[in-house]
Amino acid sequence: MAEEKVLLVDKDNGIAAITLNRPDKLNAFNDELSFALQDALKDCEKDNAVKVIIITGAGRGFCSGQDLQVRLESRGTDGSDPKTSLGDSLKRRYNPIILKIRTMEKPIIASVNGVAAGAGASLAFACDFRIVSNNASFVQSFSKVGLVPDSGSTFLLPRLIGFTKAFELMLMAEKLSAQEALNLGLVNLVAEAGKLTEQTMDWAKKLAAGPTLAFALTKRAVNKAIFPDLEELLDYEANLQEIAGRSEDFSEGVKAFIEKRSPIYKGK
């Protein structure tokens, strides 16, 4: 039997629905999925028939971020991995996705059907709209393994909800429910789980039938006003993550994850 694709793309009536398709891993990113999403976004940008893009996840999760199992398999028994460059990984795999979403002059909807954690949350934050199911949640899970929020989170989240709450979420790594996200203005609409696809498509159809040139120019103006230095910040995040990824705390965080215990950090 042929192996199932990690990414599905369906185009119909001006709408491209991109589905992250690793449901058994809560659609966590591995190399294959990262590069497949990059390619799909580039294709949608070039396709003049595509007016609106939806990004969602298969199964019960939107995207749980980096697939830690992939990271674990490459590390030593002490959690160390001197060969892995997290900064390089961000620059090659994640940052191009975030930049393409923000710079593509087509409306992009994140249809968040479950947990959006780590880089998965960043993916949702980068989109123009967030329509979420009532059982969706957002988690800045980076600090749980001694890392820095990346994939644009340090740039995007404070601009979406303000510094105070954003910084709290980044450091405390607490789960933000769909209703809490709505109250903060982080999402546009909370839908019942069974109606998420229908309500997302309603929004997509209205956007596809609208003045798409005006929409494109509006997004361009908003990017200039609010996100002009996103690319610079993504590079800076990657540099900071490189430092964090070589720390004792990160090794301890990964080792604790392996051993299913609470980590003991030393700030080194």
N, C-alpha and C positions, 0 to 999 in steps of 0.2 A: 504494500500500500504506500502511495506517495506521501512524503512528509508534508504536513499542513504548513501553509505559509504563515510567517510570523506577522505579516501585515496584509490587510485586505483593503482594496480600493474599489468603490462602486460609484460610477458616475451616471447621473440621470437627471434630465431637465435642468441643467445648469448647476447641479449640486454634486459635489464630490464628497462622499463619506469615507473617511479613512479610519479603519478599525485596527487598533493594536491587538494582536491575536496570539497572546501567550497566556491564556486564561488560567492555566495551572500554576503560573508564576505571578498571578495578579498583574500580568502584562508588564513585568519588570523588563528593563532594558538590558539586552546583551548587544554585542557588536552588530549582529545581523539585523536586529530590530532598529537600532540607531541609524544605520546606513540606509535601510529600507525606507524609513520615515523621511530621511533627507531626500532620497530620490523621488518619493511620492510627492513631496511638497514642491520640488523643482518642476515635476511634470504638471502639477496642477497650476502652477504659476504660468507656464508656457501655453497651456491649453485655453484658448480663448472661449471655448464653450463652457468652461467652469467659471461660475460667477460667485459661488459661495463654497466654503469648505467646512466640513464637520470632522472633528477628531474625537473619537470615543474608544472605549475598551471593550473587549469581549468578556463575557462572564460576569463575575461579581465585583470586579475592580476596574478602575480607570487606568491607573499605572502606579505601581509601588516603587518607582525609581530604579536605581541600579540593581541589577540582579546580584545580590551579595554572594550567592552560591558560586557564581563565576569567579568573583574575587577570592573566595575562600579556597577554591581549587588550585589557585596559583600561589598560595601563600604557604609558608612553613608552619610547622606545628606550634611555633611561638607567636603566630599571627603576623610575622614580618614578611615583607615582600619588597626588597630593595630594587627590583627590576621594574616594578610598575610605577609609571608616572601618572598620577591623577591629573596633573595640570595638562599634560599632553592629551590624555583621554578626553578631557572637557573640550579642548580646542578642536579635536578631530571629530568627536561624536555628538556632543550636546550643544555646544555654542552655535554651530551652523543651523541647527533646528530652530533655536530660539530667534536667531537673527532673521531667518527666512520667514518665520511666522510674523514677526513685527514689520519687516520691510515689504512683504508681499502686499500689493495694493488690492487685496480682495478680502472681504469679511471672513473671519475664521471663528467658528463656534467650538468651544470645548463642551462636549456633552458628557458630563461627569457622572458615571453610573455607579461609582463606589469609591473606594479609597484612592486618593491622589496624594502620594507621599514622596518626599525627597524631590528628585528631578521630575517625577510625575506631577507634583504640585506646581513646579516651575513651568512645566509644559502648559498646564491649564492657565496659569497666571499670564503667560505670554499671549494667549488668544484674545480676540477682541470681545468675545462674549463668553460667559460661563453659565450654562443651563445645567442644573444638577438635580439628581434624584434626592428624595428626602432621606435616603440612607447613605448619601455620599459624605465624605469627610476629607479634610486636608490636614496633612502632618508635615511639619518641617523636621524631618527625622535625622538630619545630618549630625546634630550634636550628640545623638545617642551612640555614635561610634567615633566621636572626637573629630568631626569634620566641620567645614565651613559650608553654609548654604551656598549652592551654586546653581548653574544653569539659569542665571538671571534673578534668582530669588532675592538677593540683597538689594537689587536695583528695582525690581518690579513690585514686590510686596509692600514696601513702605510707601510707594507712590499710589498703590491701590487702596490701602487702608490706614496710612499714617505710620509714623515712626514708632509710637509708643507700643501699640499692639503688635506690630510686625516684629519688633525686637524681642518682645516677650515670647512670641511664638517660635522665633528662631532659637533662642537660648533654652527655653523650657521644653520644647518639642512636644507640646500637648496637642491632642487632637481637636480640631475645629469642626463642629458639626455643620450640616447644611444650613440649618436655621441660624446658627451663630454667624456663619459666613454671609448669609443674606442680611442680617442685622448690621454687619460691618460694611456692607456695600461691596463685598468681594464678588458676589454672584448676582446675576440678573434675575434669575427665576429658580424657584425650587418646585419641582414637579413630583407627583407621586411616582414611585418607581415604575409602575406599569405603564405610565403615560409619558415617560421621559423621551422616548424616541419620537412619539407623535408630536409633542410640544416643541422638540428641537427642530423637527421637519417643518412645522408651521413657521417658525422664525426663519429658517433657511429659505423657504419658498417666498416669503415676503421680501427678503433681502435680494433673492435672485431676480425677482420681478421689479425691483426698484431701479433708480438711476445709478447704475454701477460706476459710471465715470465720476459722478459726484461723490459716491462712497469712497472711491479710490483716492480722490483728492482730499477728502476729509481725513482719511487715515494718514495721508502724507503730512497734513497740517498738524494733526495730533502727535504724530511721531516727532516732528520738529519741535513742538512745544513741550512735550513731556519726556520723550525718550531719545534726545539727540545724541547722548553719549553712551548708549547701551553697549555698543561694540567695545569701547574702551573698558567699561566696567566688567564685561564678560572676560576679557583678557586678565584684568586685575584679580577677579575671582579665581581664575585658573591658577594664577601665580600663588595666591594665598592657599589654595587647595593643595598645591604641590608641597608647600611647607607643612601643612597639617597632615598630609598623607605620609610624610616621612617621620612623624612624631611617635614617641613612645605611647602617647595617649591613643592614637589611632590603632597601633598594634594591640594595645590592651582592649580597645573596643571590639576589634574583630575577634580576638581570642575569647573575650567574654561571650560574644555572640555564638562562637563555636561551642563553648562549654555551657551555654544557656544559663548564665549567671549575670549578676549586676557588675559592671566594670568598676575598677578602682583607678581613678585618674590621678595623675601627679602633676599635671600642667607642664609636661615636658614633651 
